[in-house]
Amino acid sequence: MTLAASVPSEFQNLAKWVIFTITYIGIAIGGFPKLVIDRVGVALLGAIAMLAVQGISIRQAASPEIISYETILLLFGLMIFSAQLRVAGFYAIAGRFLTRLTDRPKLLLAGLIAISAFLSALLANDIVCLAFTPLLCDALLSARRNPLPYLLALATSSNIGSAATIIGNPQNMHIGAHAGLNFGHFALIMLPPVLVGLVLNFLGVVWLFGKKLGEECAICPPAPSETKSHEGETLIPSSLPLQTGDDAPDWWLIGKTLALLVILVGVFLFANGEARAIAALAGAGVLLLSHRAKAAKLYQFVDWNLLLLFLGLFVVNGAVKPLVADAFERVRAAGLNVENPLTLSSVTLVLSNLVSNVPAVLLLQTPLDAAPAEHRQQLWYLLALVSTWAGNLTLVGSIANLIVAESAAAFGVKVGLKDYCKLGVPLTIVTVAIGVAWMLWVM
């Protein structure tokens, strides 16, 4: 006999709501007091609880209607590309190129914003922040410059730039796969507001720090190279290990990986849905065949935590999908219609900062699936843009922000909530307003 075989449906629905609510509360606060569990564990426990109360069967939970295998496989494939570039030393090269400009602060800031945004549009923004933060801290502390403005620019520009494509961040990958969005059209629509956002980001950092960008930092902690080598672990909220960038770059691997990435983007321009995931996997397969970088090392740089978070949330949301759809119908009847672009943008901005952008997107996809076909594409584009840029509002708004803060802390550099919000709050409000206005005008 199954665990919930004799439980009436109304009690089963109540159990599903309770599990769903507790899961999202746990994700919002990052775990539960006195329990050693993070957001990933909360999502997995929520999925397990749904199975235990028979809110969803194992067969249903594993079905393509519940789990977006295209999203999972696309994420994995692109993570292998990012891993190969890290192992080959590409990020270290880019970081060292930037940090040669420490005596030209505004040029360094502009270059950092441009490069981090560009790389984040093609690869995961989390990877970019994880790779560049140690290099920036080391170089700037050695030059007696304050790393704080550059670290803020790194976090915010990575989030802004990742909105440019449907492969720039995990939530965009899911939206692109789930809604069947065209890669080229998406990038064409998103590029103008992204470029405006990056310019505003540069101006915001310059306005906030002014002449302090080029001043010598009298209270900066010593660079690790001035004391001892930096070998400590940092408590970053990710499964990805740090890379010091001390090894000599493997130019052959870098060239091969970039060439495959260019081919992959070309394929994305003409492929949709499942074909994109297969193309990413095929490219990853070619990289795994390399005799110069062991596959086991590449696996270390795959963010398995993020993949597990997706799987857990897919099951939790799939179990309550009919209930959530009914709840949104009642909310709409009460006068709050998330199919309205302005309402959707506002709800997305709030939800993304309460439960993070990936859970927010998975929750809001239910009412968007039921939206009129003629408006659905505009709503998906808005959801992608706002959920991504909402991450710039506060320090805990995105994993990329937390990676910068925690990685910098290992160098004695504090990226505090107050300092971050001075840039993040106005930048997010202005960029989201511009982005929403652009979408309403162009689509």
C-alpha positions in Angstrom: 0.0 0.0 0.0 1.3 3.5 -0.8 1.9 6.0 1.9 -1.0 8.3 0.9 -3.3 5.7 -0.7 -6.2 6.4 1.8 -5.7 10.1 2.1 -8.6 12.2 0.7 -7.7 14.5 -2.1 -8.5 17.7 -0.1 -5.9 16.6 2.5 -3.5 15.7 -0.2 -3.9 19.1 -1.8 -3.3 20.7 1.6 -0.2 18.6 2.1 1.1 19.8 -1.3 0.5 23.4 -0.5 2.3 23.0 2.8 5.3 21.4 1.2 5.3 24.0 -1.6 5.2 26.8 0.9 7.9 25.4 3.2 10.1 24.8 0.2 9.9 28.3 -1.1 10.4 29.8 2.4 13.5 27.7 2.8 14.8 28.8 -0.6 14.0 32.5 0.3 16.0 32.4 3.5 18.7 30.0 2.2 17.9 27.1 4.5 16.4 26.5 7.9 17.7 27.5 11.4 19.7 24.9 13.2 19.7 22.6 10.1 22.8 22.3 7.9 20.9 22.5 4.7 21.1 24.9 1.8 18.8 25.9 -1.0 19.6 22.9 -3.0 18.9 20.6 -0.1 15.6 22.4 0.5 14.5 21.9 -3.1 15.5 18.2 -3.0 13.6 17.6 0.3 10.6 19.3 -1.1 10.6 17.0 -4.1 11.1 13.9 -1.8 8.2 15.1 0.3 5.9 15.5 -2.7 6.7 11.9 -3.7 6.1 10.7 -0.1 2.6 12.2 0.1 1.9 11.0 -3.4 1.5 14.5 -4.6 3.2 13.2 -7.7 4.3 9.8 -8.8 7.8 8.8 -9.7 6.8 8.2 -13.3 5.1 11.6 -13.5 8.1 13.3 -11.8 10.5 11.9 -14.4 8.3 12.8 -17.4 9.2 15.6 -19.9 6.0 17.4 -18.9 7.6 18.0 -15.4 11.3 18.0 -16.0 12.7 20.2 -18.8 15.4 17.9 -20.0 16.3 20.4 -22.7 17.2 22.9 -20.0 19.2 20.4 -17.9 21.2 19.1 -20.9 21.8 22.6 -22.3 23.1 23.8 -18.9 25.4 20.7 -18.6 26.8 21.1 -22.1 27.6 24.8 -21.7 29.1 24.1 -18.2 31.6 21.8 -20.0 32.5 24.6 -22.3 33.1 27.0 -19.4 35.0 24.3 -17.6 37.3 23.7 -20.5 38.1 27.4 -20.8 38.8 27.6 -17.1 41.1 24.6 -17.1 42.9 25.9 -20.2 43.5 29.3 -18.5 41.3 31.5 -20.7 39.8 33.4 -17.8 43.2 33.9 -16.2 44.5 35.4 -19.4 41.5 37.8 -19.7 41.8 38.8 -16.1 45.5 39.5 -16.3 44.9 41.6 -19.5 42.5 43.7 -17.6 44.5 44.1 -14.4 47.4 45.6 -16.4 45.2 48.7 -16.5 45.3 49.4 -12.8 47.0 52.8 -13.3 44.1 53.8 -15.7 41.1 53.2 -13.5 38.3 54.3 -15.8 39.7 52.3 -18.7 40.0 49.3 -16.4 36.4 49.8 -15.3 35.1 50.1 -18.9 37.1 47.1 -20.0 35.9 45.0 -17.0 32.3 45.9 -17.7 32.5 45.1 -21.4 34.5 41.8 -21.1 32.5 40.4 -18.2 29.2 41.3 -19.9 30.3 39.7 -23.2 31.5 36.5 -21.6 28.4 36.3 -19.4 26.2 36.5 -22.5 27.8 33.4 -23.9 28.8 31.5 -20.8 27.4 31.4 -17.2 27.7 34.7 -15.3 28.5 32.7 -12.2 31.6 31.3 -13.9 32.8 34.7 -15.0 32.5 36.2 -11.5 34.2 33.2 -9.9 37.1 33.4 -12.3 37.7 37.2 -12.3 37.2 38.0 -8.6 40.4 36.5 -7.3 42.4 38.0 -10.2 41.0 41.5 -9.6 41.6 41.4 -5.9 45.1 40.2 -6.2 46.1 42.7 -8.9 44.3 45.7 -7.3 45.6 45.1 -3.8 49.1 44.7 -5.1 48.7 48.1 -6.8 47.2 49.6 -3.6 43.9 50.3 -5.3 40.5 49.7 -3.7 38.9 46.7 -5.4 35.4 47.5 -4.2 34.1 49.6 -7.1 35.5 47.1 -9.6 34.0 44.1 -7.8 30.6 45.9 -7.8 30.9 46.5 -11.5 31.9 42.9 -12.1 28.8 41.5 -10.4 26.3 44.0 -11.9 27.7 43.9 -15.4 27.7 40.1 -15.4 24.1 40.1 -14.5 23.2 42.8 -17.1 25.2 41.1 -19.9 23.8 37.7 -19.2 20.3 38.9 -20.3 21.5 39.4 -23.9 21.1 35.8 -24.9 19.0 32.7 -24.0 22.2 31.0 -22.9 23.5 33.8 -20.6 22.1 32.4 -17.4 20.2 29.4 -16.1 16.7 31.1 -16.1 17.1 32.3 -19.6 18.1 28.8 -20.7 15.0 27.4 -19.2 12.8 30.1 -20.7 14.3 29.6 -24.1 13.8 25.9 -24.0 10.4 25.9 -22.5 8.9 28.7 -24.7 10.8 27.7 -27.8 12.3 31.2 -28.3 14.5 32.0 -31.3 18.1 32.7 -30.4 18.8 35.4 -32.9 15.5 37.3 -32.4 16.0 37.2 -28.6 19.5 38.6 -28.9 18.4 41.2 -31.3 15.6 42.5 -29.0 17.7 42.3 -25.9 20.9 43.9 -27.2 19.8 47.6 -27.1 18.6 47.6 -23.5 21.6 45.6 -22.4 24.0 48.1 -24.0 22.2 51.0 -22.3 22.3 49.1 -19.0 26.1 48.7 -19.3 26.6 52.4 -20.0 24.4 53.2 -17.0 26.4 50.8 -14.9 29.7 52.5 -15.8 28.3 55.9 -15.1 26.8 54.7 -11.8 30.1 53.3 -10.5 32.0 56.5 -11.6 29.3 58.7 -10.0 29.4 56.7 -6.8 33.2 56.5 -6.4 34.4 59.4 -8.4 38.1 60.2 -7.9 38.3 57.3 -5.4 38.7 55.0 -8.4 42.2 56.2 -9.0 43.3 57.0 -5.4 45.7 54.8 -3.6 44.0 52.8 -0.9 45.6 53.5 2.5 43.5 50.9 4.4 43.5 48.1 1.9 44.6 44.7 3.2 47.9 43.3 1.8 47.7 41.3 -1.4 48.2 37.5 -0.9 51.3 37.7 -3.0 52.8 40.2 -0.5 52.3 37.8 2.4 51.8 34.2 1.5 50.2 32.3 -1.3 46.4 32.2 -1.4 45.4 28.6 -0.9 42.4 28.8 1.4 39.0 27.6 0.5 36.2 30.2 0.3 32.7 29.6 1.4 31.1 30.4 -2.0 27.5 29.4 -2.5 28.4 27.1 -5.3 30.0 23.7 -6.0 32.6 25.2 -8.2 36.2 25.2 -7.0 38.5 28.2 -7.2 41.2 28.7 -9.8 44.3 30.7 -9.1 45.3 31.1 -12.7 49.0 30.4 -12.0 49.4 27.6 -14.5 50.6 28.3 -18.1 47.7 28.6 -20.5 47.0 25.9 -23.0 46.5 27.8 -26.2 45.5 24.8 -28.2 42.6 24.0 -25.9 41.6 27.7 -25.7 41.5 28.0 -29.5 39.6 24.7 -30.0 37.0 25.5 -27.3 36.4 29.1 -28.6 36.1 27.7 -32.2 33.5 25.1 -31.1 31.7 27.8 -29.1 31.5 30.0 -32.2 30.1 27.0 -34.2 27.6 26.3 -31.4 26.3 29.9 -31.4 25.9 29.6 -35.2 23.9 26.4 -34.7 21.8 28.2 -32.1 20.8 30.8 -34.6 19.0 28.2 -36.7 18.1 25.5 -34.1 15.3 25.5 -31.5 14.4 23.5 -28.4 15.8 20.0 -28.4 18.2 20.7 -31.2 20.0 23.3 -29.1 20.5 20.9 -26.2 21.8 18.2 -28.6 24.2 20.7 -30.2 25.5 21.8 -26.8 26.0 18.1 -25.8 27.7 17.3 -29.0 30.2 20.2 -28.5 30.7 19.1 -24.9 31.4 15.5 -26.2 34.1 16.8 -28.5 35.7 18.6 -25.6 35.6 15.5 -23.4 37.5 13.5 -26.0 40.5 15.8 -25.5 43.8 14.0 -24.6 45.1 17.3 -23.0 42.5 17.8 -20.2 41.1 15.0 -18.2 37.4 14.7 -18.2 37.4 14.2 -14.4 38.9 17.7 -14.0 36.2 19.2 -16.2 33.5 17.6 -14.0 34.9 19.5 -11.0 33.8 22.7 -12.7 30.3 21.6 -13.5 27.9 23.2 -11.0 26.1 20.1 -10.0 24.3 22.0 -7.2 22.5 24.2 -9.8 21.4 21.1 -11.8 20.1 19.5 -8.6 18.3 22.7 -7.7 16.5 22.7 -11.0 15.5 19.0 -10.7 14.1 19.5 -7.2 12.1 22.6 -8.2 10.8 21.0 -11.4 9.3 18.2 -9.2 7.9 20.6 -6.6 6.3 22.9 -9.1 5.1 20.1 -11.3 3.2 18.6 -8.3 1.4 21.8 -7.6 1.0 23.1 -11.1 -2.8 22.7 -11.3 -3.1 24.3 -7.8 -0.9 27.2 -8.8 -2.8 27.7 -12.0 -6.1 27.8 -10.1 -4.5 30.3 -7.6 -3.3 32.6 -10.3 -6.9 32.5 -11.8 -8.3 33.6 -8.5 -5.7 36.3 -8.2 -6.6 37.6 -11.7 -10.2 37.6 -10.8 -9.4 39.7 -7.8 -7.8 42.3 -10.1 -4.1 41.3 -10.2 -3.4 39.9 -13.7 0.2 38.7 -14.2 -0.5 38.6 -17.9 -0.3 42.3 -17.8 3.3 43.3 -18.7 3.7 45.9 -16.0 2.2 43.6 -13.4 4.4 40.7 -14.5 7.5 42.9 -14.3 6.6 44.1 -10.8 5.8 40.6 -9.5 9.0 39.2 -11.2 11.2 41.9 -9.6 9.8 41.1 -6.1 9.7 37.3 -6.4 13.2 37.2 -7.8 14.6 38.9 -4.7 12.5 36.8 -2.3 13.2 33.3 -3.7 15.9 34.0 -6.3 15.4 34.2 -10.1 15.3 30.5 -11.0 12.5 29.6 -8.6 10.6 32.8 -9.6 10.7 31.9 -13.2 9.6 28.3 -12.6 6.7 29.6 -10.6 5.6 32.3 -13.1 5.8 30.0 -16.1 2.4 28.5 -15.1 0.3 31.6 -15.8 2.4 32.5 -18.8 1.6 29.1 -20.4 -2.0 30.1 -20.2 -1.6 33.6 -21.6 -3.0 34.4 -25.0 -0.7 33.2 -27.8 -0.4 36.7 -29.4 1.0 38.2 -26.2 3.0 35.2 -24.9 6.3 35.9 -26.6 6.4 39.5 -25.2 5.7 38.1 -21.7 8.5 35.5 -21.9 11.0 38.2 -23.0 9.9 40.4 -20.1 10.2 37.5 -17.7 13.8 36.8 -18.9 14.9 40.4 -18.8 13.4 41.4 -15.4 14.2 38.2 -13.6 17.9 38.6 -14.6 18.2 42.3 -13.9 16.3 41.9 -10.6 19.5 40.1 -9.4 21.2 43.5 -9.2 18.8 44.9 -6.6 20.6 43.6 -3.5 23.7 41.6 -2.6 21.7 38.4 -2.2 19.7 38.9 -5.4 21.8 36.5 -7.5 24.4 33.8 -6.9 26.9 35.8 -9.0 26.7 38.6 -6.4 27.3 36.2 -3.6 30.2 34.6 -5.4 31.9 38.0 -5.8 31.3 38.9 -2.1 32.5 35.6 -0.7 35.5 35.2 -3.0 36.6 38.8 -2.2 36.3 38.1 1.6 39.1 35.5 1.2 41.3 38.4 0.3 40.1 40.6 3.2 38.0 42.7 1.0 34.5 43.4 2.3 31.6 43.8 -0.2 28.9 44.9 2.2 25.1 45.1 1.7 25.1 48.9 2.2 27.9 49.5 -0.3 26.3 47.2 -2.8 22.8 48.7 -2.5 24.1 52.2 -3.1 24.7 51.0 -6.7 22.4 48.1 -7.1 19.1 49.7 -6.0 19.1 52.7 -8.3 20.7 50.8 -11.1 18.1 48.1 -11.0 15.1 50.5 -10.8 16.4 52.5 -13.8 17.5 49.6 -16.0 14.3 47.6 -15.4 12.2 50.6 -16.2 14.1 51.2 -19.4 14.0 47.5 -20.3 10.2 47.2 -19.7 9.6 50.4 -21.7 11.7 49.1 -24.6 9.8 45.8 -24.6 6.4 47.5 -24.6 7.5 49.7 -27.5 9.3 47.2 -29.7 7.1 44.1 -29.3 
